[in-house]
Amino acid sequence: MNRTGPFWLDPADTGYVFPPVEHALREPDGLLAIGGDLAPERILNAYRHGIFPWFSPGQPILWWSPDPRAVLLPEKLKVSRSLRKTINKGSFRVTFGTAFEQVIRACAATPRRGQPGTWITEEMQQAYIHLHRMGYAHSAESWSGDELVGGLYGIRLGRVFYGESMFSRRTDASKVAFVHLVRKLQEEGVVLIDCQVTTDHLLSLGAEEIPRRRFVGLLREYT
């Protein structure tokens, strides 16, 4: 296989095989494959190989593996002085995995700058809710009293956590949940957090870019 993607994935293929990530397009950055389905086995196999689904309503399922890759090493987490004060004040109560469905639906409903709709379609929501019930998808929640005001969710495989999306209804609510989750994951032996695509928000928390080849090598070692 020596041509550049995107490649077509047959939904009937129960081997859930993906083409090598080296064949992903450079523009749009990382587009590797189209089609397939959102079966748990296919999604998990994608993550193990540095691939994730990301598509808008009305589009076919699109599979991506951008280069470079945004990641966070837990020991490099940055907590600003103002965020540290918010955490120390106990402004939010943080829980883990107590409201996964609420978190993913809140992420889907949150407007994003430059995005007219959401990529977290109903089909995607149901797929990740199923993965949560299987024990692979996890969430962290920030509460103000009994109100869910922030959170995030992602997939964990071995010693790698793949962050998917976050939302915030109060200033710093999602950041507080993120900091608590990173610390918890570090205690549990997680050595790599996949942030997928670089944003200023993630950079402010300590994320960095690494070559895709290095990222995939780390996945082989830690998943």
N, C-alpha and C positions, 0 to 999 in steps of 0.2 A: 504494500500500500504506500504509494508515493505522491499521491495528489493531495491538494489542500482541500479541507472541508468547505461547507458543511456536508456531512454524510447523512443519509436517510436511515432511520432506525425503524425496523419492522416491529409493530406492536405484538405480532405473533411470535417473535423471537423470545423464548423463555430462557435463553442463555444470558440475556441482559448484557451483551458484550458491547463495549464502546471502542471506537477507533483510538489510536494513540493520540494523546493531547498535543503532540508536536505538530499535528496536522490541522490544528485550529486556525481560523482566519486571523490575520493581523488587523483587518478592518472589516466589519466591527470586531474589536479586539476580543478574541477568545471564542468566537462562535465555532462550535465543533460539529454539532449534529442537530438534526431536526426529526421530530416524530417520537416513536416509541409510546410509552405510557408512563404513568406515575405509580406503577407497582412498587411496593416497598423494596423488593429485591433490586429493582433497577435503580431506584434512588440511592440506596446504600452502596451499590457497586459504583455508582457515579462518584459519590463522595470519596470512596477509597482510592479513586484514581484522579482526584483533583478536579472533578467536574460537578457542576450544579445546574438545576433547571431554573430558568428565568424567562418568562414570557408574559405578554399582555393579553387581555381578553380578546378573543377573535383570532389570535395567532395560534399556529401549531406549537407544540412543546419544543422549546429551544434549549439546548444544552451548551454550557459555556465553560471555558478554562482559560481565563485571561493570563497574560504574561506582561509585566510582573504580577505577583500575587500579593495582596495586602494581608499581613498576619500580625498577631500580637504574641510575643513571648511573655508569659505571665509575670516573670521577674522584671520585665521592663514596663509594667503598668505605670502610667503617670497619673497621679492624683493631684490636681491643683490645690492651692491653699484654700480657695473658696469652697471647692467641692469637699475637701477634708473637713472644713467647718460644718458643712451641711450634714455630713455623715456623723460627725461627733455629736451634733445637736440631737440626733435621732429624729430628724424631721420626717423620715419615712420608715415604715416597718417593711422589712424585706423578707419574702418567703421564696421557696423554690418548689416548682411543680405543683402548686396548689390551684392554679387557675390557667392552665395551658390554653384551653379553648378561648377564654376571654382575651388572653394576650395575643394570640394569633389573629383573632378577629379585630382587635383594636389596632394591631399593626396594619391590617388590610384597610381599615377605615381611615387611617391617618393620611392627610394630604402630604404629598412630597413635592418639593420645589423642582420644577422642570418635568414632572410626571403628571399627565392629565388624568390618569386612572391608577389602578393598583395592579402590580404583578402577582399579588397574593390572591389569586382567583379562588372561587369556591372549590374548584377541583384541587387546587394546591392546598387549601385549608384542610380539606377532608383527608388528603394524603398524609399530611404532617400530624394531624390528630390521630390517625391510625398508627403512625410511627411512634407517637407519644405513648399510646396504649401498649405498643410492643416493647417499650422501654428504651427507645433510641432518641426520641425528641424530648427536649427538656426546656423549662422556662424559669425565669426569675421574675418576681413581681415586686413592685413598690406600692405600698398602700398608705393612704392618709385616712386614718380611722378605718372604716369599712369600704372605702372607695379605692378602686384600682386606678392609680394615677400614672403608672409607668411600668415598663417591663421589656423583656426580650425573649427570644427563643432560638433554638438551634439544635443541631444533631451532635451526639457524642459517639465516637468510635474509638475504642482503645484509649490512648492518651492524647487524643486530638478532639477539640470541640470546634464545630463549624457554626459560626454565628450566622443567623439568617436575617433577622429584622428586629427593630426595637421601636418603641413609641413612648411619648411622654406627654402627659396632660398638665404637668406642673414642672416648673424649672428644676432641672437636674434630677428628676425622678428616675428617668431611664439610666442616667449615669450612675446613680447610687446603686441601682440594681445590678448594673454591669460590674462595678467595682466589687461588690459582694460576691457575685458569681465567679469572677476571675480568681479571687482569693480562695473561694471554696474549691474550684477546680484545681488550683495549684496544690492545695492540701491533699487532694485526691490523686495527685500524680500526673495531671495533664500538663504537657510541655509545649503545646502549640494551639493557638486559637486562630482559626481561619476567618479573616474579615472580608474575603472575596475581593472587593473593589475599594480602592483608596478614596477616603473622603477627609476633609479637614477635621470633622468631628472625631473620626477614628485616630487620626494622627495626633490630635490633642490628648488622647488617652494612651499614647505610646505605640500605636501601630506603626509598622514599617513595611516597605516593599522588598520582596526577595524574588529572584528569578524563579519561573515556574519549574524549571528542572530541579532546583534545590527543594522547592516545596513538595514536589512529587516524591523525591527521595526521602524526605522526612515522613511522608505518609506511609511509604513502604516500611519504614523503621518502626513507626509508632501506632499503626492501626492493625 
